Every structure is written in C-alpha cells, then in structure tokens.
C-alpha cells in the first residue's frame, strides 16, 4: 500500500518532529486543494 499513500506519519517514531510532520500534512492539503492529484487518484 506504500504506493497509495501521499503521506506517512511513521517517520515520527524515527525522529521527525510532530511539528514538521504537521507542516508537511498542511502543505499536502493545500496542494490537493489547489488541484494536485493524490497518489490513489493516479492509481485509479
């Protein structure tokens, strides 16, 4: 299922801060709202 995920939060346990991950999630939401397709859309 890795090819079907735009974001994974598992890297928080490897040291990525929740604040950095939150910023990544927020950026992804803005990108999707602006018309960028999600990976699952590209896979059909």
MIBA-55263 format. One record per atom (N, C-alpha, C): residue in three letters; residue number from 1; x, y, z. Coordinates in nm, 4 decimals, m for minus. Each point is the difference from the previous one (the first is absolute). Example, Ala and Ser with C-alpha at 12.3 -4.5 7.8 and 13.67 -1.06 7.14 Angstrom:
<sites>
   residu   num          X          Y          Z
      ALA     1     1.3190    m0.5690     0.7800
      ALA     1    m0.0890     0.1190     0.0000
      ALA     1     0.0900     0.1200     0.0000
      SER     2    m0.0350     0.1050    m0.0720
      SER     2     0.0820     0.1190     0.0060
      SER     2    m0.0770     0.1090     0.0730
</sites>
This chain:
<sites>
   residu   num          X          Y          Z
      UNK     1     0.0814    m0.1203     0.0000
      UNK     1    m0.0814     0.1203     0.0000
      UNK     1     0.0858     0.1268     0.0000
      UNK     2     0.1309    m0.0137     0.0073
      UNK     2     0.0850     0.1184     0.0052
      UNK     2    m0.0172     0.0884    m0.1237
      UNK     3    m0.0273    m0.0610    m0.1145
      UNK     3    m0.0187     0.0776    m0.1227
      UNK     3    m0.1306     0.0777     0.0004
      UNK     4    m0.0875    m0.0266     0.0974
      UNK     4    m0.1306     0.0631     0.0054
      UNK     4    m0.0079     0.1101     0.1069
      UNK     5     0.1128     0.0293     0.0646
      UNK     5     0.0006     0.1004     0.1074
      UNK     5     0.0742     0.1243    m0.0435
      UNK     6    m0.0588     0.1131     0.0229
      UNK     6     0.0674     0.1264    m0.0256
      UNK     6     0.0869     0.0399     0.1187
      UNK     7    m0.0434    m0.0349     0.1187
      UNK     7     0.0712     0.0362     0.1225
      UNK     7    m0.0022    m0.1188     0.0943
      UNK     8     0.1106    m0.0224     0.0659
      UNK     8     0.0052    m0.0989     0.1063
      UNK     8     0.0540     0.0679     0.1251
      UNK     9    m0.0578    m0.0307     0.1114
      UNK     9     0.0424     0.0621     0.1254
      UNK     9     0.0883    m0.0927     0.0816
      UNK    10     0.0357    m0.1139    m0.0540
      UNK    10     0.0845    m0.0939     0.0700
      UNK    10     0.1393     0.0538     0.0284
      UNK    11     0.0434     0.0995    m0.0768
      UNK    11     0.1343     0.0535     0.0212
      UNK    11     0.0102     0.0850     0.1268
      UNK    12    m0.1134     0.0283     0.0643
      UNK    12     0.0050     0.0717     0.1283
      UNK    12     0.0741    m0.0852     0.1032
      UNK    13    m0.0212    m0.1325    m0.0033
      UNK    13     0.0702    m0.0866     0.0936
      UNK    13     0.1490    m0.0077    m0.0303
      UNK    14     0.0376     0.0399    m0.1194
      UNK    14     0.1416    m0.0011    m0.0378
      UNK    14     0.0665     0.1350     0.0230
      UNK    15    m0.0752     0.0959     0.0569
      UNK    15     0.0632     0.1260     0.0367
      UNK    15    m0.0553     0.1254    m0.0645
      UNK    16    m0.0888    m0.0123    m0.0977
      UNK    16    m0.0604     0.1186    m0.0597
      UNK    16    m0.0939     0.0618     0.1038
      UNK    17     0.0102     0.1294     0.0196
      UNK    17    m0.0827     0.0639     0.1024
      UNK    17    m0.1452     0.0073    m0.0450
      UNK    18    m0.0922    m0.0079     0.0945
      UNK    18    m0.1412     0.0149    m0.0345
      UNK    18    m0.0285     0.1351    m0.0669
      UNK    19     0.0742     0.1016     0.0382
      UNK    19    m0.0199     0.1317    m0.0618
      UNK    19     0.0383    m0.0028    m0.1478
      UNK    20     0.1132    m0.0636    m0.0310
      UNK    20     0.0418    m0.0118    m0.1404
      UNK    20    m0.0978    m0.0842    m0.0800
      UNK    21    m0.0474    m0.1081     0.0606
      UNK    21    m0.0965    m0.0860    m0.0692
      UNK    21    m0.1307     0.0751    m0.0211
      UNK    22    m0.0418     0.0770     0.0994
      UNK    22    m0.1210     0.0802    m0.0145
      UNK    22     0.0112     0.0990    m0.1139
      UNK    23     0.1177     0.0611    m0.0140
      UNK    23     0.0229     0.0944    m0.1106
      UNK    23    m0.0069    m0.0729    m0.1343
      UNK    24     0.0540    m0.1234    m0.0039
      UNK    24    m0.0060    m0.0777    m0.1239
      UNK    24    m0.1447    m0.0355    m0.0348
      UNK    25    m0.0767    m0.0394     0.0988
      UNK    25    m0.1409    m0.0347    m0.0223
      UNK    25    m0.0769     0.1232    m0.0476
      UNK    26     0.0232     0.1129     0.0644
      UNK    26    m0.0688     0.1239    m0.0385
      UNK    26     0.0338     0.0375    m0.1440
      UNK    27     0.1281    m0.0117    m0.0376
      UNK    27     0.0429     0.0320    m0.1366
      UNK    27    m0.0690    m0.0934    m0.1000
      UNK    28    m0.0094    m0.1278     0.0352
      UNK    28    m0.0647    m0.0966    m0.0892
      UNK    28    m0.1477     0.0322    m0.0177
      UNK    29    m0.0650     0.0424     0.1067
      UNK    29    m0.1416     0.0385    m0.0097
      UNK    29    m0.0157     0.1187    m0.0943
      UNK    30     0.0871     0.0986     0.0136
      UNK    30    m0.0057     0.1164    m0.0888
      UNK    30     0.0240    m0.0406    m0.1449
      UNK    31     0.0972    m0.0885    m0.0227
      UNK    31     0.0287    m0.0457    m0.1359
      UNK    31    m0.1194    m0.0726    m0.0603
      UNK    32    m0.0620    m0.0885     0.0773
      UNK    32    m0.1164    m0.0736    m0.0493
      UNK    32    m0.1171     0.0941    m0.0278
      UNK    33    m0.0189     0.0978     0.0882
      UNK    33    m0.1085     0.0968    m0.0193
      UNK    33     0.0255     0.0883    m0.1228
      UNK    34     0.1261     0.0104    m0.0388
      UNK    34     0.0359     0.0816    m0.1159
      UNK    34    m0.0010    m0.0800    m0.1295
      UNK    35    m0.0365    m0.1289     0.0083
      UNK    35    m0.0155    m0.0788    m0.1216
      UNK    35     0.1010    m0.1114    m0.0203
      UNK    36     0.0991    m0.0102     0.0846
      UNK    36     0.0950    m0.1107    m0.0139
      UNK    36    m0.0725    m0.1312     0.0253
      UNK    37     0.0289    m0.0997    m0.0808
      UNK    37    m0.0660    m0.1292     0.0165
      UNK    37     0.0676    m0.0816     0.1091
      UNK    38    m0.0801    m0.0750     0.0746
      UNK    38     0.0515    m0.0915     0.1014
      UNK    38     0.0506    m0.1268    m0.0686
      UNK    39     0.0886    m0.0715     0.0670
      UNK    39     0.0533    m0.1236    m0.0576
      UNK    39    m0.1118    m0.0997    m0.0327
      UNK    40    m0.0981    m0.0106     0.0866
      UNK    40    m0.1097    m0.0944    m0.0252
      UNK    40    m0.0795     0.0396    m0.1239
      UNK    41    m0.0092     0.1286    m0.0287
      UNK    41    m0.0675     0.0441    m0.1219
      UNK    41     0.0801    m0.0429    m0.1220
      UNK    42     0.1324     0.0126     0.0076
      UNK    42     0.0843    m0.0405    m0.1123
      UNK    42    m0.0047    m0.1507    m0.0246
      UNK    43    m0.0217    m0.0764     0.1076
      UNK    43    m0.0088    m0.1454    m0.0123
      UNK    43    m0.1376    m0.0475    m0.0470
      UNK    44    m0.0950     0.0941     0.0005
      UNK    44    m0.1337    m0.0335    m0.0464
      UNK    44    m0.0865    m0.0507     0.1099
</sites>
